Amino acid sequence: MNEPLENEYFRWLCAKVIQNKQPSTPSLTYWKLLNLLHSTEFAWIVLGDDNRAADGKELRSDFAFECKIKLPSEWNLMGCSVLEMLIAFSRRAEFDTDVPAHDWFWEFIENLNIKYSDAEFDKGLIEDALTVFLWRNYNKNGRGGLFPMDNPQEDQRSVEIWYQFAQYLVDQDRLP
């Protein structure tokens, strides 16, 4: 394949969350959203969330192994994208539940209120939602973040994402 490596990697990431071949109808595609997620760096401000960034960056090694290629050394220096973090975290969520990773991914997107197809894509609204998520400007109950809860045990803005997920499973009565 003669396309740039970054494009190949992006398509590989997208294949992890898109189940069927993407139709060409803009109301049914999410390329613009996925591209924006991939071009936005995952910033973490709570200790422990650096592990989510490391998990996201580990996808690059999975890609290299799967495609039998050697990645340029500068790829190690690049930050983790929101897309990488969400895909990696959805894989961890699948491991701990009976829900497939791609379903978790889209649930996270819906929880962030940013599920906009290419036909209704609004970059500004999505960037605003990502800012709320990344800088933890969401509600204490997690609304506006990945894990909105009905009865949170603590202020979710100060809880590591991994523990938010565990509390979300309990709150939503979704333990396997």
For each residue, the residues with C-beta under 8 A, 3 or more apart:
1: 8
2:
3: 7 8
4: 7 8
5: 8 9 69 71 72
6: 9 10
7: 3 4 10 11
8: 1 3 4 5 11 12 67
9: 5 6 12 13 60 63
10: 6 7 13 14 34 35 38
11: 7 8 14 15
12: 8 9 15 16 63 66 67
13: 9 10 16 17 34 38 59 63 83 84 87
14: 10 11 17 18 22 31 34
15: 11 12 18
16: 12 13 87 101 102 105
17: 13 14 34 87 90 101 102 105 106
18: 14 15 21 22 30 102
19: 102
20: 23
21: 18
22: 14 18 28 29 30 31
23: 20 28 29
24: 29
25: 28 29 119
26: 29 117 118 119
27: 117 118 119 120
28: 22 23 25 117
29: 22 23 24 25 26 117 118
30: 18 22 33 34 115 116 117 118
31: 14 22 34 35 118
32: 35 36 116 118 121 123
33: 30 36 37 109 114 115 116 117 118 121 126
34: 10 13 14 17 30 31 37 38 83
35: 10 31 32 38 39
36: 32 33 39 40 123 126 127 130
37: 33 34 40 81 82 83 86 130
38: 10 13 34 35 81 82 83 84
39: 35 36 81
40: 36 37 81 82 83 127 130 134
41: 79 80 81 82
42: 52 53 56 79 80 81 82 84 85 134
43: 134 135
44: 49 50 52 53
45: 49 135 136
46: 49 136 158 159 160 161
47: 50 160
48: 51 160 161 162 163
49: 44 45 46 52 53 160 161
50: 44 47 53 54
51: 48 54 55 162
52: 42 44 49 55 56 80 85 88 89 161 162
53: 42 44 49 50 56 57 79 80 85
54: 50 51 57 58 80
55: 51 52 58 59 85 88 89 92
56: 42 52 53 59 80 81 84 85 86 87 88 89
57: 53 54 60 76 78 80 84
58: 54 55 61 62 88
59: 13 55 56 62 63 84 87 88
60: 9 57 63 64 71 75 84
61: 58 64 65 71
62: 58 59 65 66
63: 9 12 13 59 60 66 67 71
64: 60 61 67 68 69 70 71
65: 61 62 68
66: 12 62 63
67: 8 12 63 64
68: 64 65
69: 5 64
70: 64
71: 5 60 61 63 64 75 76
72: 5 75
73: 76 77
74: 77 78
75: 60 71 72 78
76: 57 71 73
77: 73 74
78: 57 74 75
79: 41 42 53
80: 41 42 52 53 54 56 57 84 85
81: 37 38 39 40 41 42 56 84 85
82: 37 38 40 41 42 85 86 130 134
83: 13 34 37 38 40 86 87
84: 13 38 42 56 57 59 60 80 81 87 88
85: 42 52 53 55 56 80 81 82 88 89
86: 37 56 82 83 89 90 105 108 109
87: 13 16 17 56 59 83 84 90 91 101 105
88: 52 55 56 58 59 84 85 91 92
89: 52 55 56 85 86 92 93 104 108 161 165
90: 17 86 87 93 94 101 102 104 105 108
91: 87 88 94 95 101
92: 55 88 89 95 96 162
93: 89 90 96 97 99 101 104 165
94: 90 91 97 99 100 101 104
95: 91 92
96: 92 93 169 176
97: 93 94 104 169 174 176
98: 176
99: 93 94 103 104 107 174
100: 94 103 104
101: 16 17 87 90 91 93 94 104 105
102: 16 17 18 19 90 105 106
103: 99 100 106 107
104: 89 90 93 94 97 99 100 101 107 108
105: 16 17 86 87 90 101 102 108 109
106: 17 102 103 109 110 115
107: 99 103 104 110 111
108: 86 89 90 104 105 111 112 146
109: 33 86 105 106 112 114 115
110: 106 107 113 115
111: 107 108 145 146 147 148
112: 108 109 129 130 133 144 145 146
113: 110 129 144
114: 33 109 125 126 129 130
115: 30 33 106 109 110
116: 30 32 33 120 121 122 125 126
117: 26 27 28 29 30 33 120 121
118: 26 27 29 30 31 32 33 121
119: 25 26 27
120: 27 116 117
121: 32 33 116 117 118 126
122: 116 125 126
123: 32 36 126 127
124: 127 128
125: 114 116 122 128 129
126: 33 36 114 116 121 122 123 129 130
127: 36 40 123 124 130 131
128: 124 125 131 132
129: 112 113 114 125 126 132 133 144
130: 36 37 40 82 112 114 126 127 133 134
131: 127 128 134 135 137
132: 128 129 135 137 138 144 145
133: 112 129 130 136 138 144 145 146
134: 40 42 43 82 130 131
135: 43 45 131 132
136: 45 46 133 145 157 158
137: 131 132 144 157
138: 132 133 142 143 144 145 156 157
139: 142 143 144 148 156
140: 152 155 156 157
141: 148 149 150 152 156
142: 138 139 145 146 147 148 149 152 156 164 168
143: 138 139 148
144: 112 113 129 132 133 137 138 139 148
145: 111 112 132 133 136 138 142 148 156 157 164
146: 108 111 112 133 142 161 164 165 168
147: 111 142 156 164 165 167 168 171
148: 111 139 141 142 143 144 145
149: 141 142 152 156 167 168 171 172
150: 141 171 172
151: 171
152: 140 141 142 149 155 156 167 171
153: 167
154: 158 159
155: 140 152 158 159
156: 138 139 140 141 142 145 147 149 152 159 164 167
157: 136 137 138 140 145
158: 46 136 154 155
159: 46 154 155 156 163 164 167
160: 46 47 48 49 163 164
161: 46 48 49 52 89 146 164 165
162: 48 51 52 92 165 166
163: 48 159 160 166 167
164: 142 145 146 147 156 159 160 161 167 168
165: 89 93 146 147 161 162 168 169
166: 162 163 169 170
167: 147 149 152 153 156 159 163 164 170 171
168: 142 146 147 149 164 165 171 172 174
169: 96 97 165 166 172 174 175
170: 166 167 173 175
171: 147 149 150 151 152 167 168
172: 149 150 168 169
173: 170
174: 97 99 168 169
175: 169 170
176: 96 97 98
